[in-house]
Amino acid sequence: MAAKTASLWDRFAAADPGLLRLTAGLRAVVGLTLTLAALTVGDQSSVVLLAGGFTAVVTSLASSDLHRRNQFLTLLAGAPVTLATLTAGGLLAPFPLASHLAFLLLIFAAVYARRFGRRGQDLGIFAFMAYFLSQVAGIQPHQLPQLTGALAIAFAAAAVTRCCLVPTTSYASLKRLKAAFNRRLRDAQQATSGLLADDGGGVRRLERRLDRLHTSALLLQEFLYEAPAGLLRDATAELERTARADAAAQRLGVLAIRASKDSTAPSANTLRDAETVDLTDRTRCDRVALRLGGAQSSGSWRHTTRQALQVTVAAALAVLGGHLVSPHLWYWAVATAWVVFIKAEHTGDILLQSGRRLIGTVAGVPFGYGLAVLAAGHTPVALAFLLACIFGMFYTPSGNYWAVTFFITGSLSMVLALLHTLSPELLALRIQETALGAGCGILAAALVVPTRVHAVAEMRLTELLVILDHLAHCAPKAGAPKPAPDAPDLDQALSLRQLEAAGQRAGVTGFRSAQAGRGRLSEE
């Protein structure tokens, strides 16, 4: 029984590398619970409860760094940014035109701040969400003193949650990430062996395990790239080991798939010999200095400047269109126009993000309304459903963006139910505003300093071919030792190239769900 429980836990941990999503979900739920409990004891108004709870969730959303020390630094910087932005929104509330113009300037600055890396993006999220909150809650200047206390409680709850209630360290996260990677590596090796033994069966199973292995490898590499000094004696060696193991498993998996379909492909014994050579050889060739940059296909425009202009124009269109659809709930369209540009490089990305956002919203509306009906008149049940939706929002893999939006819509429905303002007409209006915001985002991406899908794809392909050319020149001669490939650079270039290929398919076929293939050169 103990062995079975341990095996189940191993598989659960492997499904969530480093338990990062579980940790994020628990922190969001615990931080929100602490904040609402503290504000309820103080007998605060519904507006104060909404502001405190919303800010508690945003602290988990915007503190995206993988290391605890950097998370606390982001929280420290985010608190004054949130307070200043919320104050500006409250003071400008009596002047609608000035408020809208300030919102657009803030959106430009928040997107432009992404050029300063992860913390710049996180602080931009804090700023946007705080101003968005001022519009949602209809905050007035006389409410600002009470709201300042609510913000302080929310940030304090976030700090206590990270430090005491759901603590983690960089070393513990690294240990879990390595364990998850090793588990997925064993799963991939077992699937490879099983495919050969079954004489052609289980190809899809092997492909899924190779995809999961590569996802885990990329997450571990990202963690190591941002690791604080002193965490590892030799982070470069660990990066190399991870990349080599992933590349070897991917290559052997491809050979196994070919062997199962083609009798002229390498035999099982040949594959095992190749695996032994690849995993034991440690000879290295000279590394080529490559830096994979962002898309620069719009002339001399910097990526962040171009996107800041695009998002600002999309938001301006969303403000105008949102007022036509609903003078009081126009901000939902602006939120969608903002969100669809996050982690997007070109029009194909915007198209995908917009489609997934709309699908998640449409699916989430009946879900959220059904939960509200079940919890009607029972505040504890409604709160439990709200916390469950918040947890689902953070625990769902970010690649399943429609599912994340699904839980966001469910959370919104429960908030409206708790405020006694939920109605089918209001949820239908949310769908309309979401569609409007998505359309504004697509229009701005296509017309304002556009970055075409094919231009970015060609740039990524060029980067990949440069690395492959380097590897070809490092290829061993007959009888010479086999050099270690520059696997991390190749890994990153191949992943970026395949993501752009997904964007190309989206640009041609509309809102098709694109699953980027991971790490298999034969498929590229």
N, C-alpha and C positions, 0 to 999 in steps of 0.2 A: 504493500500500500504506500509506504514511504517513497519507494522508487518510482511508482506511478505518479504520485503527487509531484515529485521533483521533476519528472519528465514533462508533466503538464506545465509546470512553472517555467521550465526552460523554453518550451514552445511559445508560451505567452510572452516571455521576455524577448525572444527572437522576433516576434511579430511587432514589437514596439522597441526598436534598438535603443538601449540606454534608458528605457522607461521614460523617455523625454515627454511623450504625449501624456502618459499617465500622470507624471509629475505636474505638467502644466494644467491638466484638468482638475487635479486635486487642489492645486494652489488657487485656481480661479474660484472653485466652489467654496473652499475654506475662507478665502479672503472676502468673498461676497457675504458669506454667512456671518463672519465677525463684524463686518461693516453694518449690515442691516440690524444685527442684534444690538450693537452699541447705539445706533441711531434710534431704534425702537425704545430702548430703555430711556432715552432722553425725550421721548414723546415728540418727535419731530414731525413736520408736515410731510405730505406725500411728495411734494417737490424736492424737499431735502433728502428724503429716502431715495427718490429716483436718481438724484445727482450723486449721492454717495455710492449707491449700488452700481450705477453706470461706470463711475470712476474706478471702482474696485475691479470690475471686469477689464477695463482698459489697461490697468496696471499689469495685468497678466498678459494681455494681448501685445502691449508695446515693449515689454521687457523680454525681447526675443533672443538676447545673447545666450550662448551655450554655457557660459561660465558664471558662477555665482557672484564673484567680485564685480564683474562688468554689469551684471543685473542691478546690483545695489547702486552703482554709479549712475546708471540710467534712471533709476527711481529718484535719486537725489536731484538729478537735473530735470526730471520730468515734473516734479512737484511745483516749482515756481513757474514753469512753462504753462502747466495746466491752469494754475491760479490766475496768471496774467491773461491768458486767452479767455477764460471764463468771465473774468472781470470786464474785459473789453466787450464781450458779447452782451453782458448785462447792461453796461453803460450805454451802448449804442442801440439797445432795444427800442427806445422811443423814436428812433430815426431810421426807418426801414431802408431808405436808399443808402445811407452811410453804412448801415449794418451789412448790407449785401456787398457793397464795394470792399469793405474791410474783410469780409469772408473770402472774396476772390483773391485779394492780396495775400491773405494768410495761406490760402491753398497754393498759390505760386511759391511762397517761401517754404512751405512744408515739403513740397515735392522737390524743390531745388536743393533742400538740405540733404537729400539722398546721396549727393555727390560726396558727402563726408563719411560714408560708410554706414554700417549697421546702426550706430547710435544716432546719426543724423536722421535716418529713416524712422527710428523709434520716437525721437523727439517730435518729428513731423506728425506722427500718428497722435501723440499726446495733444499737440496743438489743434489739429483738425477735430479730434473727437471732443475736446473741451468746447470749442465754438459750436460744433454740431449739437452738443448737449444744451447750450444756451438757447438754441432755436427750438429744440424738441420740448424742453421744459418751459419755454416762454419766460425765462428769468428776467426779473426787473431789478433795477439798482438797489431797492430797499431790501432785497433778499440776499444780497451778496455776503453780509457778515455771517449769516447762518450757513450759507453754502461753503464758505471758507473753512468752517469747522468740519463740515461733512467731508470735504476733500482731504483735510488733515487726517481724519479718522480712516479714510479709505487707504491712503498711502501708508499710514502706520500699520493697518491690518495686513497690507501686502508685505511690509518688512517683517512683521512678526511671523507671518505664515512661512516666508522663505527661511527665516533664521531659526525658528523654533518648532513649528508644527509640521511643515513638510520640508525638512532641510535636505540638502544634498551638497556635495563638494565636487570640485572638478576631478579629483582623483577617483571618487566613487562613480561619477558619470563615465569617466574613461574606462574604468574596469567593466562596467555594464555594457558599454558600447563594444569593447573588445570581445566580451563573452557572447554577445549577440552575433557579432560578425563570425566568430569561430563556429557557433551553432549553425548559422546559415551556410557556412562553408562546408561543414559536415553533411548537411542536408543536400547540398548541391552534388557533393561527391557520391553520396548514396544514390541519388536519383540518376547520376551518370552511370554508375555500376548497374543499377536496376534496369536502365534502358538497354544496356548491352546484354544483360542476362535474359531479358524478356523478348529479345529478338524483334525489336521495333516498337514495343509498347511503351507508353508513358512519355511521349515527346512533349506534350503540353505540360505535364507535371514538371519535367526538367526545365522547360523554358520559364515557368513561374518561379522556380527556385533560383534560377540564375538571375532573374530580375530582382528578386528580393535580396540576393547576395550583393548585387551591385548597388542597390539602394543603401544597404547597410554600410558598404565600403565608402560610398560618397559621404555619408553622414559622419563616419569615423574620421575621414580625411578632413572634413570641414572643422570638426572639433579640434583636431591636432594642429591645423593651420592657425587657429585662434587661441591655442593653449597659452596660459600665462607662463612666464619664465620660471623654470625650476620644476614644472610638473613632471617632465620626462627628462632623463639624462640625454637622450638622443631622439628627438621627435622626427628628424629626417629619416632615421633608420626605421622607425615604426611606420612612417608613411610609405617607405619603400617596401617594407614587408607586406603591408596591407594591399598595396597596388599589385605587387607580384602575385600574391595568392589569388586575388580576384581575377587578374588577367589569365593566370594558369587555369583556373576553374572555368572561366568563360570559353577559353580556347578548347579545352578538353570536352566541354559540353557540346560545342559546335561539331567537333570531330565525331563525338558519339552519335549525334543526330544524323550526321552524314553516313556513318557506318551502319546505322540501323536501316537506312534507306537505299544504300548503294553498296553492292557486294565488292566493288573495286576500291572502296574507301579503306583507311587504315584499320587493322584488326585490333581486337581488344588488347592483345599483348603489346602491340605497337603503342597504343594509347598509354598503357601503364608505364612503358619505358620512357615515353615523352614526359609523363608526369614526374617520374623520378628525376630525370635530367633537369627539368625546369625548376623543381623545388629544392634541389640540392646545389645547383650552380649559383655562385655569388660573384662572378666576374662582372665588372661594370665597365661601360664605355663612357666616353666624355659626354657630359650632359650639355644640351643646347639650351641657352637662356631664352625662354619663351614666356611671354606674358599675354594671356588671353584677355583681350580688352572687351569693353562694351561696344555696342553697335555705333559706328560713326559714319553711316551711309548717307547722312543728310548734309553733305558739304562740310563746312567748318563748324556746324552746330554741335556743341557738347550734348551728350545723351540726356543729362539731367535738365539742361536748359530747354532743350526741345520738348521733353516730356512735361516740364513745368508749364510751358506755354499750352501744350495740348490739354492738360488737365484743367487749366484755368479757363480755356475756351469752352471745354465740355461742361464745366461747372456753370459758366455764365449762361450757356444754352439751357442747362437743366433748371436754373433759377427762373428763367423766362417761361420755359415750357411748364415747369412745375406750378407756377402761379396760375397759368391758364387752366391746368387740370384741377388744382386745389390751392387756393390762396393761403391756406393754413398748414398744409402738409407738404409744401414744395421741397423741403429739405431731404426727403427720402430720395428724390431724383438726384440731388447733388451727391448724396452718400454713394449711390451706385456709380455715378460718373467718376468719383474719386477711387473707389475700390477696384474697378476693372483695370486701372492702370498700374496697380501694384505688381511688381515683378514682371512687367510686360515690356517688350522691346520693340514691337512692330504691330502693324494692323492685324496680322493673324492672331497674335496673342490677345489683342483686345477683343477680337471676334469670339475666340474661345471663352475668354473670361466672361464676356457679356452673356453668351448663350448658357453657360453653366450657372451663372447668377440667376438668370431668369427661370431656368428649369428648377433650381433649388427653391426659389421663391414660390413658384406655382405649386410645387409638391408640398412645401411647408405650410401653406395657408390652410388646407383642410386638416392637416395634422395638428397644427396649433389650435385651430378652432375646436377640433374634437377633444383635445386635452382640456380646453377651457370649459367645454360642456360637462366633462367628467368631474371637474373640480368646482363646478358652480356652487357658490355658497360655502365652500370649505377652504378657508385661507391657508391652513397648513398643507393641504393637498396641492394647492396651486403653487405654493412655494417649493414643494418637493419636485413638482414637474418643472418649475423654472430652473432649479439647480441641476436636474437631470439633463435638460436641454443645454445649459451652459457647459456641463461636463462633456456632453456629446460634441459640442462645437470645438472644444479644445482637443478632445481625444481622437477625433476623426483625422486621418492623414490629410495633409494640406493638398495632396494631389487630387483628392476627391472633393473638388471645390463645390460642386453642386450639393454634396451632403453637408458640408460646413454651412452653406447658405440655408439649407433645409433646417438645421438646428437653430440658426440665427432667427429665422422666421418663427419657429416654435417658441423661442425665448421671448421675442417681441409680443407674440400673442398672449403669453402668460403675464407679461408686464401690463399689457392693456387690460387683461382680465382683472388683475389685482387693483388697477386704477378705476375699474368699472366703466371703461370706455370702449370695450371690445364690441365690434359688430361686423356682420358679413360685409357690409358696404365699406367699412374701413379697411378690411383685409383686401377686398377687391381693388380699392384705391391704391393700396401698397403695390399690387401687381402692376397697375398702370404706371405708377411712378417709377418702379424698377425698370419696366420696359422703356420708358422715356429716358431715364438716365443712361441705360445701356446704349440706346440709339444715339444719344448725344456723345457718348464716349467714342463710338465707332465713327461717327461723322467727324469729330475733331481729329481723331487719329488718321483719318484718310485725307483730310484737307489741310491741316496745320503742320507744316514742315514734316511731311510724312516720311516714315521709314518703311520701305516696301519689304514684304516678306522675302522676295527672291534676292534682294540686295543683301539682307542679313544672312540668308542661307548661303549665298556665294562666299561671303566673308568667312563664315564658319567652316565651309568646305576648304577654303584656302588655308586656314589655320591647321586643319586636320591634315591636309596634304603636306604641309611644311614639316609637321612632326613625323609623318610616315616616311617622307624623304630622308629625314635624319636617321630614322630607324633602319631604312634600307642601306644607307651608307655604313651603318654600324653592324650590318649583318655579318656573321662569321664566314670566313673562307673555309674551304675544305680542310678538315683536320684541325681547325682553329677553335679555341674555346668559344662558347656561346655567350654573348654579352647580355647583360640585364637591360631590358628596354626602359625607356624613360616613361614608365607606366603612369604616374600621376598626371603628367601633361597629356598623354594620349587619352587617358580616361576622361579627363575634363573636356578635351576637344571633341571626342566622340559623343559624349552626352549632350553637349551644346549643339552639335551638328544635328543630332537626331531630334532634339527639341524643336529646332528650326524646321526640320522636315515635317514635324507634326503641325507647325504653324502653316506651312505651305499647303498641306492637305486641308486644313481648316479654311484657308482662304479660297480654295477651289470648291469645296463641297459644303460650305456653310458650317452649321453647328455640330459637326461630327465629333464624337468623342475620340480623342487621339491619345493612344497609349504609346509613349516613347519607348522604343526598344532600348535595352541597356547592354552595352559592352560586347556586342557580337558583330565582328567585322564582316562576317559573311552576309549578314542581313543588310548592311550598309551598301 
